Amino acid sequence: MAEFDTIRSAAGTRAAQIDEGLRAHMNKVYGTMSVGMLITFAAAWAISNLAVTSDPSAAVAQMSADKYLTSFGYAIYGSPLKWVVMFAPLLFVFGFSAAINRLSAATAQTVFYVFAAVMGLSISSIFLVFTGESIVQVFLITAIAFAGLSLYGYTTKRDLGPLGTFLIMGVIGLIVASIVNIFVASSAMSFAISALGVLIFAGLTAYDTQNIKNTYLAHAHSGDTEWLGKAAIMGALNLYLDFINLFMFLLQFLGNRE
């Protein structure tokens, strides 16, 4: 009986350690993601301010009655360089995912923050297209929706794995449709892409949260802190992409244009 109590006590202690480790792991995921988000929006705001001027003598192109593009703004929004700016985050994600196993956890975290700055450059035009008030409003709506979806993914007992495969196929379809619509410029197609994008990334938020939790639980016994550290960075990247895409698609619906 005493031996049974000892085994049960050890099992309980181990379970408590795993729960504590999981909380620390998730805190690192959300913390890293939040810092990346801060970098992105700070970079986007700063770059948009460098791209626009109210001084006609320093302008290269006119946007509105009192707003002009600087030479820097024209380079990233009006010249062929805009295609590099547009697709840089996508290429960065593919490269980062392929190289993560060869990086240390500390290096992976630094690369993630660099990626967040590149994403800021890529989405900086939202400050030229939409009003600042609507950007803040949509950001808050996105944050509330993201928190609820992520909480659901963390707490649900339902296996979201089969849903994940379908959603990832949906993301591939969205990327292809978005590239096609760059050249077609169909408003109906743009509306459909935005609607599907909201649904797909809402589902991915719950799926990715559950996957991050399950990945930690599956490897918690390994004691490989370096691997778990990189897993936290990749988890932060996935949730970061879910948030950014959810925000951008919602902005198409709810944002007030300048």
N, C-alpha and C positions, 0 to 999 in steps of 0.2 A: 504493500500500500504506500509506504514511504517512497519507494522507487517510482511508483506511478505519479505521485504528487510532484516529485522532482522533475520528471519528464514533462508533466503538464505545465509546471512553472517555467521551465526552460522554453517550452513552445510559446507560452504567453509572452515571455520576455522577447523572444525572437520576433513575434508578430508585432509587438509594440515598436521594436526597432525598425521594422520594415515600414510601418505606418509613419513613423517619424521621418525616415529617409524619404518616403514618397512625398510628404509635405514639403520637405526641403528641396526635393527635385522639382516639384511643381512651382514652388516659389522662385527657383532659379529660372525656370522656363518663362514664367510670366514677367519676372524682373528683367530678363534679357530682352524679351519682346518689347516691353515698355520703353526701355532705353533706346532700342532701335526705332520705335515709333517716334520718340521725341527727336532723335537725330533726323529722321525723314522729314518731319513737318518743319523743323527749324531750318533745314537745308532748303526745302522747297520755298519757304517764305523768303529767306535771304536771297536765293537765286532769282526769284520773281522780282524782287526789289532792284536787283542789279540789272535786270532785263528791261525795265521800264523807266521812263523819265517823263517829266512834265515840261522839260526844256527843249523846245524845237531845235535849238542850235546844236544839241548833242544827240539828235535823233537820226536814225537811219530810215525808219518807216513809221507811218502814223497808224495808230490803232483806233483812236476815237478823237473827239474834239480836243481833249486836254491830256491825252495819253499817247506816248510814243515809244517805239522800240529802240533801245540802244544797239550799238554794234554787237555787243555780247548777246542781247536778246534776239536779234535777227539771226545770229549764228546758230543758236540752239533751237529756235522756233521757225525760222524762215529759210534757212539754207539746207543743203543736203545732209548736214550734220544732224538734223532733227531725227533722221532715221536711226542713227547710232544712239542718240539719246532715248528714243522710243523703245528700241529693242535691247539696250544694254542690260536692264535688270533681268530679262528672260535668259540671256546668255550667261549672265553672272550666276543665276540660280543653277543652271545646268553644270557649269564649271565647278561651283562650290560643292554641289552634291557628289560630283565625281571625285573630288579631291579630299573630301572630309576625312577619309580613313588614313590619309597620309599626313594630316595636320595634327598638331597637338590641340588640346582643348582650348588653351589660351590663345593660340593662333587662330583657331576657328572662330572664337568669339570676336577677335579683332576684325577678321574678314567679314563677319556678319555685320559689324558696325559700318565698315566701308560700303558694303552692299546697301545698307540703309541710307547712306548719304547719296549713293548712285540713284536709288529709288526716289529720293527727294528731288534730284535733278530731273528725273523723268516725269514726275507728276507736278512739277512746279507751275505748269501752265494753268492749273486750276485756280490760282490766285489772280490770273488775268481774265479768266472766263467767268468765274462765279464770284458772287459777293462774299466778303469776309464773314458776314453774319450767317449766311446760309452754310458756309463751310463748317463753321463752329457748330451749328445746329445739327447738321448731318453727322458730324463726328460724334456728338453726344448720343444721337440716336443709334449710330453704329456701335458705340461702346456699350450701351445698355443691351442691345440685341446680342452682341458678342458675348457679354458676361452671362446672359441667360442660356445661350446655346452651349457655351463651354461648360457651364455648371451641369447642364443636362448630360453632356457627354461624359463628364466625370462621375456622375452619380447613377446613371442608368444601368440596369442589369441586362438590358438588351444588347446583343452582339451587333455592333454597327459595321462589322467587317465586310459583309456582302454589299452593304450600301456604299462603302468606300470605293470599291471597284467601279461601280456604276458612276459615281461622282467624278472620279479621276478621268474616266472616258468622256464625261461631260466637259471637263476642263479642256481636254484636247480639242473637242469640238468647238468650244468657245474661242480658243486661240485661232483655229483655222478660220472660223466665221468672222472674227474681228479683223484678221489680216485681209480677207476678201472684201470686207466692208470699207476698209481704208480706200480701196479703189472704186468700189461701187457707190459708196456714200448714200446708202438707202436709209431713210429715217425709220421706216417700218422694221427693217432688219436691225437697226441700232436699238430700237425699243425692245425687240424680241431678245437680243443678246443681253441687254441690261436686266430684263426680267428673269431670264434663265440664270444669269450670273448671280443675282441675289439668292435664288433658290439653291444653286449649286454650292456657293461658298458658305451659306448658312448651314447646309448639311455637312460640309467639310469641317466646319468649326467644331461641331459635336464629334464627328468621326476622329479628327486629329487629336482632340483632347483625350478621348478614350484610348486611342492608340499610344499616346505618350504615357499614359498611366499604365497600360498593359505591358508596354516595353520595359518600363522600370521594374514592375513586379516580376517579369520573366527573368531579369538579370540582376535583381537585388542581391541574390545569394553569391554572385560571382566575386564581389568585392573589388571589381575593376573600376576604380573611381575615375580613371582617365576616359574609359569608354563611356561611362555614365555621364561624364561632363560633356563629351561630344554629342551624346544623345540628347542632352538638355538643349544644346545649341541648335541642333536640327529640329527639335520640337518647337523651340522659339521661332525658328525660321518658318516652319509650317503655319503656326498660328498667326505670325506676323503677316504672311501672304494672304491668309484667310481674311484678316481684318482689313488690310489695304484694299483687297479686291471687293469685299463687301461694301466698304466705304465708297469706293469709286463708282460702283454700280448704283448704289443708293443716291449718290450725288447727281447722277444723270436724271433720276426721277424727281428728287426733292430740291435740288439746288436752284437758286435764283441766279440767272445769268446777268453779267454786267451789261 
